């Protein structure tokens, strides 16, 4: 059976996706910790869309 491989989201290194890899989808504890640190520093953000007056009015009418 062919083993599934993925790229580490932090460094891009190819990693075997298997239960024995405790850090999956990361290649190592270092990459996992670096990713967590970026979340803690709020480096990752979901872009917020600006609402227009029309959107606010429609939302009020829906209630």
N, C-alpha and C positions, 0 to 999 in steps of 0.2 A: 504494500500500500504506500502510495506517495505521501510524504509528509508535507503538510501545509506550511508555507513560509510567509511571513509578513515583514514589512519594513518597520523598524523602530521609529515611533513618531518623533523622537527627540533627535537622534543622530542619523537615522536612515539605514543603519546596518541591518542586514537580512537576519531574521530570527525564526527559528522553528517554533510553530504554534503547538505547544504540547503541555500537558499538565505538569511535567517535570520542570518547566520554566516558571519559576515562582514570580517572575517580574513581567510576564507577558502582558501587554504587547510590547513592552520595553525589553531591551537586550540586557540590561543590568540594573542593579539597585541605584547606581549613580544616575542613569538616565531617568529612572522613575522619580527620584528625589528632585532632580532638576525640573521636571515637569510640574511636580507638586509646588515647588518654589515659585514657578511662574504663575500658577493659579493664585497662590497666597499674595503675590505682589500685584495681583489684578492685571497681569500682562495680557491675559486672554479676556476679551470682552465680546459680548453679542451686540452688534450695532443696533441702536435704537432708532426707530423711524419716527419722524416728527409728525404729530397729528395736526391736521388742519382744522379750522373752525367748522368746516363741513363734516369732518369725521366726528368731532365732538357732538355736534348737533344730531347726527344720525344715531350715535350711541345713546343719547338722551331719549330719543324717540323710541328706541327699541325696548326701553324699560317699561 
